[in-house]
Each structure stands twice: as C-alpha cells, then as structure tokens.
Amino acid sequence: MRLLVSVRSAAEAVLAASNGADIVDAKEPEAGPLGPVSGSVLRDIELALPSRMPLGVALGDAALPDELADVLDHIAPPVRAGGTFLKVGFAGVSRGEQVAAVLRRAVDRTRDLGPTVAVIAASYADCDRARCLSPERILDAAIGAGAAGALIDTWVKDGRGLLRHMSSDALAAWILRARSAGLLAALAGSLTADDLPTLWDLQPDVVGVRGAACRHGRAGTLDPHRLHRLRTTLDHVASSASRPLSGGELPEPGAHILPLPR
C-alpha cells in the first residue's frame, strides 16, 4: 500500500517527495476533488521531482471524449520513468456508455505516449451528491475500456471521509474485483492517519491524501510534521501487520512503477 500526496505547486511537490510520499499527485484543491493544475504548474511539478518518482495528474471530470481530449492537449501530461497516472472523474454523468467512451479515448491517447502512462477511472463514494454512477459501475466501465486502475474518492469535502460513506466490506469487495481484473485499486477522500490501520486491512494499492497532510485543511499548505505522521503511521502499521503484502502490490518506493498487468 503506497502513500499518494496531492500537491498544487513545485514547492509542495518537493516537500511531499522528501517527507515520505511514494507518489506525488498534481491537483488544484480549490477546483474540486479532481481539479487539474495548469499546464505550466504541471511542468514545474514534474521538473521538481526525481525521474523515478511516480506522478499522478488530476484531469477533472469529463462527460464527453472530446472534452477529455481537450484537457489532455492543454495539460500535455509528461512521460516519466517512474510512471504517470492520469485520473479522470465523471461527476454529472449518469450513463455508463458515456463513461466508457471517455475512458476509451483516454486509453487510446495514452497508448501513444507509451507504457509508463496509465489511465485511472475515478468514482465517488457519495455518487448521489456528485450525480454520477456508483463506484461499481465506473469500475465496470474501467475494466471494459482497458484502464490501468480505478479510484474511489469523495465528491463533497465536508469532513466526512470515505469510510463514513462506504463500509469496509463494500470497499474490500470493490478492491478485490478491481485487482482480480488486473487494475490498480486506489482509495482517497478525506482520509486521515487514524484511518490507515483500517485501510491496511483492505489492502488497496494506493491511499491518497491532501487535507490530512496540510495545515488548515486541503486548501492550506503542506505540513512536514503531518506528512511525517502519515509516513510513520503507515510504516508502523506495515511493520506490525500479521500478513505480508499481497502479490499484486506495487514495487518498493522509487522503483519503476508500471500499470499492473491486465
């Protein structure tokens, strides 16, 4: 289980990478749960990181393939040795065919960039508030479209974390299904250091945080002390676990991370 930390600037990227993040994720928190940064900010973040550090890139929510293509053209996601993970969500989209069409376009575009660029289909645990399909139905579309991974996040950032929206059993079943299909499984959504023991038992590939790593919430600035607490808590949970990492786990931090095999 790897720790992803969302950042909004190159300075935050350096802070996250030097204080325990396994994956740095470019995202503008004031533009929504998957708010994209500008192309220039993304380039600054990418240049600030070691080449082997995996980079997540939030693309926002897309309803149409051309809408997603425009975002990709504008942002121009980098191709990195450590892997680039492009996250797209579907707030406001209520038809599975639309989700599948957007994901197919994304997969086709990233195929041209090479094997280290991967598409992650994002869903929302509070899908009723996001007016979108459930995580299970987004996962259906992700599997069918050949996406490399799937994410469950939360749409409304009101302090109610993921574990208050979905039960551990439901999350475990979703993770098992994603990984059985060869997809990377990621969880996010107002998660805290106190949630890490429960999340470890669920064994997603990635857990993502923003607010838990910041002073004054997700719109604040990254705090090295909070980052340190997240890292040490996760390491403690891992070292005291009664079972080893599962066979589908990502490589050790700093290793060459590719999409999991289909």
N, C-alpha and C positions, 0 to 999 in steps of 0.2 A: 504494500500500500504506500503510495507516494504522495507527498505533500505539494499541492499546487497553490501558489500565492499570486493573486491578481494585483497588477501594478498599473499605474497611469502615466508613468514617466520613466526616463532612463535612470534618474537618481533612485527611484523606488526599485527599479529592476536590480541595480547593483546591491542595494540594501537587502532585498529578498534573497538574491543568489548567495550573498555572503553570510546569511543568517539562517540557513537551513532549508530553503525551498529546494525541492527536487525539480520542479517545473515552474517557470515564470510565465504568467499569463497576462497579455496586454489587454486591458479593458478600461473603459471610462465609466466609473460607477455612477456618475450623475446622469448618464444617458440610458439608464435601465440595467437590468440584470445581465444583459449581454451587449452593453453599449460599446461600439467599436471606438478605438482611438483614431486619430487622424493618420494619414499615411506618413507624414513627417515624424510624428511621435513614435509610430511603429518602427520606423527606420532607426531612430535614436535608441529605442529599447533594444532592438536586435543587435546593434553595433556595441552596446554596452555589455552584452553577455558573452561568456565563453562559447565557442562554437559548438561544444558538446552539450550545452545546457538546452534541454527541450523548451520550446516556446509555444505557448497557447495564444491564439488570436481570436478574440470575440468578433463576430461578424454582424451581430444584431439579429433581428427576427426578419424572416423573408416569407412572403406569400407567393411569389412568382419566380420562376427560374431566371428571368431577365433581371429582376430586382437583385437577386443574389450575384449574378454576373457583374452587374454594375458596381457592387460593393467590392468584389474581388479586383476589378480593374482599378478602382480608386485607391484601394489599400496596397495592392501589389504585395501579397504575403511573401516573405523571404523563404528561400530553401536553405535549411540548416542541417549540418551534420547530425546534430542531436535530435532532430525531428521538429516539425511544425504541425501543430494541431489546430485546425480551423473549426470553430464552434458556431453553429447556426441554429437559431431557435425558430419557433413557429407560433408566437403569440398572435391571436386573432384568426388563425387558420383552423377550420373545422372539418376539412375534407382530407382524407388520407391520400387521395390521388395528388393533391397539391403538394403535400409534404414530400411524397415520393419523387415528384417531378423536380422539385428544388434540390433534393439530395442527389438525384442522378446527375443534374447539371454540375453540382459541386464536385462530385466524384470524377466526372469526365474532365473538368478543368484541372483538378489536382493530379490526375493521372499524367497529364502533360508535363507537370512540374517534377515528377519523379517520386520514388517510393518513400522518401522521408517526409512527404507532405500528406496529412491524413485529415479526413472529414469526421467531425464529431456531431452527431444529431442531438440537440439539446431539447429537453422537455421540462415541464414544470409540474411539481407535485401539487400545487394549487392551480390546476389546469382550469378550474371553473372561473377563477378570477382572471386568468390570462386569456380566457375564451379560446382555448385550443384543445387539441386532442390529449388524451391521457398519456402518461409515460409508456404504458404498454403498447398503445397504438403507434406512437412515434418510434418505438423500438421495432415494431413490425416493419415500418417503412425503412428504417435504417438497415435492417437485415436485407430486405429486398433490394435496396438501392446499392448495396455493396459499401456502405460507410464503414470506417475503421473502428468507430466507437460510438457510445451513447452516454448521455449525461442527464441526470435529474437534478434540477435546480429549483429555486422558488422564485415566483414572479414578483410578489409583493414583499418588500424588505421592511417588515414591521416588527422585527424581533422574534417572530415565530419561526423557528428553524425547521429544517427538513424533517427531523424526527418527530415533530408535532403534527406534520401533515400526512406522513405515511408510517405505517407500523414497520417494525424490524422484519417481521415475516414477509410483508409485501416487498420491501426493499431487497431482502435476501432472494426472493423468487425472481425478481427482475434482474438482479446481478447474475444469478445462475443462468438464466435464459440468455442474457447478453453474452456471457463468456462461453457458453456452450455453442453459440453461433460464431465464435471467433472474434467478437467485438470487445474492445476495451470498455470497461464499465467505470464511470466516474460519478461521484456524488458531491453536491455542493448545496448552498442555501442556508446562510446564517448559522453555519456550523461553528462550534467553539472547541477549545482544548478539552473541555469536560465531555464532549461527545466522542472523543477519539477511541476510548475503550469499546464503546458500542459499535462504532464504525469498523474497528479492527475485527470484531467478531463477524461482521457482514462480509469483510474481505473484498471491497471494491479495489480496482487497480489504482484509482486516484481519488483523493479527497481535496476539494478546493475551498479556499477561504479568502476573504477580503476583510470584512468587518472585525473578525477576531484578531487580525494582525495589525489593526490600526488604532490610533488614538481618536476618540470621538466618532467611532463608527466607520462605516465603509466609505463615507465621503471625506474622512480625515486622512491623516498621513500615516504611513507605515511606522511601526514602533519596533525597534530591535529587541526590546525586552519581551514584547508579546510574541514576536517571531521565535525568540529563544524558548519561550514557554511551550509553544506549539511543537517545536522540534524535539525538545527534551521529553515532552509528554508522549509523543509518538514513538520515540526511541525506547522509552521505558515500557510502554505497552508492548512493543515488538519483542523486547528482550525477555519480558516476563510471560509471553504467550506460551500456552501449553502445546501449540502445534506450529510447525514450520509454515513458511509462506507457501501458498498454493502454486501448482505447476505453471499456471498462466500469469504469474506475477511479472511485472516489468523488471528489467535489469536493474542493477545497483545504480544509485545516483551517479551521473557523469558518464555512464556507459551509453553506447549508441542505442537510442530508443527508436524502434520502428513500430508501425502499427502491428498489432497481434496478427498472426497468420489466420486467414479465413479457412 
